Structures are given as C-alpha cells and as structure tokens.
Amino acid sequence: MKFHPNKRITKILISSTSRFVGEFIDNDLLITHARASSYNQIEGTSGFHENPLSRNYYVIVMETPETKKGTVVIPNYTYMGDAVTILMSILFGKRFDNHGRIESTGNFYLPDISSKTTPCISSLAYNNHKPRKNLNIALKLNEFERIFPLLTDNFKDEIFLKILFSAGRFYVHALQEAEQQPAVKSFRIIINILMMKLLTMI
C-alpha cells in the first residue's frame, strides 16, 4: 500500500534543550526539524528562547535495509539515534535526548517523549542557546558535517570509534542527569575534558 511507511526508511525523533537552526542533509542522512502541530503551537514555540521548558525536536532520517519476509525479529535501529545524539553532544556540548523511532521497517512507532516534562536550568552551558565557548561552533544542524564521517564506512579506525562512543555515552548521560544528580556534575567535567581531547583527534 502506498500509504504504508517505506520499508527502507527509518525516522527517529530526538530533542535538545538548546535551539538549532537549518538542517543537515547528505545522501545517507537527514537531520531536520520536527514542527509542533497547530494544537501544540504555543508549546512548540517555547523552545525558541532560553527557559526552563525549552525543548526543540528534530528528526533523523536514514535508509535502512528492508526487512525480509518471514523474518521473526524486526530490527531496531534506535541505536542509530543514540550514535547521532552522542556525536551531536560531543560537537556542540549540548544536551540531546533520543526518543526512539517514529517510523521504521514499514511500521509506525510511538516515541517516548516523557523527558519533555522535566524542566531544565536554561542558563547552564549545555542547555542554553549559545555556542560552547571553547569551540564556538554555531548551533546550526549543517555543522554536523564536521563529524558525520565518523558514521560512514570511510572511517577505518575502529579502536578510536569504540573509545569515542563509549566515552560519549557517559557524556550524554552526564548531561542528561547532572541537574537531578549533583554527584554527576564532577563526572561530567571529567568526561567533557576527555571529549575535547577526542575532538582534536578528528
């Protein structure tokens, strides 16, 4: 049926307490905005400015292998959302959340957006709408081009990638939990230093 989702396209919803403009588009990946419906328009515009309820949503779109007929296990490509949010957090120094698939393998999915109800301290560097001071990379989605090669087959250093994504998972978790768990704050600083050193290697 033409109205069913494309079995080779996966779409994942992510969000950030910061605001980004533009979009990233490549032959293999698109990162663009998820707009608020008219019913939620006021809520949707709350992310335009720094405030405790600031939350902006984006969609990751990629081509994935079509599921073969008779396959019992349906592949879950949510991990690609984790990979992109890790790289975006490292690049921009901002908090990102992966809410899961909204479309994949010919099916629609319900994402988890429970984190949107958690207020943030908007003045903190990883929540505000300003570029990180140590790199000053503009909060534009097309800047993802700087780090996108790490997701392609052209990058061959597997050991570096394992270190990067392992440390990156801790970094993302630290940014997400620092306000609720003060003990994570010092850990976040250590991880941030490590992330800066890794960035110089890219």
N, C-alpha and C positions, 0 to 999 in steps of 0.2 A: 504493500500500500504506500502511495506517495506521501501520506500524512504521517507515517511512522518515522522515527528518528533514523538517520543514516547510520547503518551498522558499522561504518568505518570512521565515524566521527565521535570523539569524546569531548564533553564540555564539563569543566569543573569550576565551581564557584569559590572564590577567595575574597578576603576583605582586608582592609587596613584601617587603623585609627588615623592614619595620615591621608592626605588627598593627593592623588596623582592625576596628571592630565595626559592627553594624547593616547596613543596605543602602540604596541609593538606588533609588527606583522612580518612574518617570514614564510617561506614555502612550507615549513613544517610546524609552525606555531603562531598562534594569535593570542595576544593578551589585550583585552579591551574592556570597556565599562559595562556594568550591569545597571541599567537605569531603574529608578523607582517607578512603580505604576502610579497612575493618577490618584488612586485611592491612598497611596502612601507617599504622595509627593512631598508633603511637609517633612515627614521623617527622612525622605531621601535627600532633601537639601540640608539636613542638619550636619552633614559631613563636609559641607563647603567651607566651614570655618572651624577653627580650633574650639572645642568644647568637650565636656565630659562624655557626651553621647556621640561624638564624631565617629562615623563608620562609613566607609566607602567600599563598594563592591565591584569586583572585576571578574571576568570570565576568561578562563584558559581554554582555548580550542585547539585540538590536535587530531591528526589522523592516526587511527589505531587499527590493527589487523581485524578483519571481520571474523566473528565467531563462527566456527564450523558447525554445520547441522549435526545434531546428536551429541554435542558437547555437554557434559554434565556440569562441569564447573565453569561458571561465567566469569571471565577475567575482570578484576577490579583494578582500574587504572588510577585510583585515588592517589597512589604513591607518586604519580607524576605531579599532582598538585603540591605534595609535600616537597618535591625536588625544586619546583619553581619558587615556592614561598621561601625555602631555605636560601636560594640564590638571591632572591629579591631582598630578603632581610640583610644578607651579608653586604650586598651592593649599596643599599640605601640606608641601612642602620635603623629600619623602621619595623614596627610590629605588623606581622601578617598572620592571618588565620586561614586554614584550608577547611572549607565547609563540605567538601565532597562533591561527587558527581551530580550533575543535573540531567545529563544525557550520555548514554554510552551503550555500545553493543546492541543498538536497536531498541533500547528501553529508556524510559524516563525515570529519574530518581529524585527523591526528596532530600535536599541538603540539610545539614544541621546548622542552624543559624542562632543557636542558643547564646553564643558568646556576644551577640549584639546587645544583649540586655545588661551587660556588665559595664558600668561607667569606667572611664579611664581618667588619669591625671593628664590633661591635654598639654600641659606645659613641659612635660618630660620630653627629652630629645627624641625618644623612639616613638612618641605619639604625636608630636607637633607636626605642623605643615611646612617646616623649613628643612632645607638640605642639611645633612650631617656636616658639621664644621670641619672635620678632619679630611673629608674628600670633596665636599661641596658639589656633589653630583645633583643636578636638577631633578626634581620629583616629576619626571616625565617617563612614561612607560617605554618609550623608544630607547631609553638609556639601557634597557635590559640587553641590548645588542652587545654591550661590553662583555657580558658574562655568559651569553647564550651559547657560545662554542663549547662550554663545559657539558652541555646536554647532547651534543652531537657525536657521531662516531669518529669525527676527525680528531677529537682529543683522546690521546692514547695512554696518558699517564694514569693508570687505574689506581695505583697506590695513592697518588695525590687526591684523586676523586674520593676514595674511601675516607681519607683523613678529613677532607673538606666537608663531606656530607655528614660524617659522624660528629664533628665539632659543630657543624651548622645546626643539627637537630637540637643540641644542647643550647645553642644560641637562641634559636626560635623559642624554645621552651622558656628560657630565662626572660625573654622579652614579654612573653605572654603571662608569666606568673610573678614577675618582680613586684607588682603593686599589691598582690594578695599575700605574697610570701616574702617578707623583708629579707630573710636569710638568703634569698636567691640573688639579691642585688649585688653582693660582692662577687658571687659566682659569675654574674652577667658581665661585670667589669673584666674579669679574667678572660672570659670567652671572647669579649669584644677585642681585647688586645691580640688574642690568637687569630681572630678573624681578620684584623688589619694586616697581620703578617702574611696570612694566606693570600689576601688580595694583592699584595705586592709581588706574589709569585705568578699571578695570572697574566 
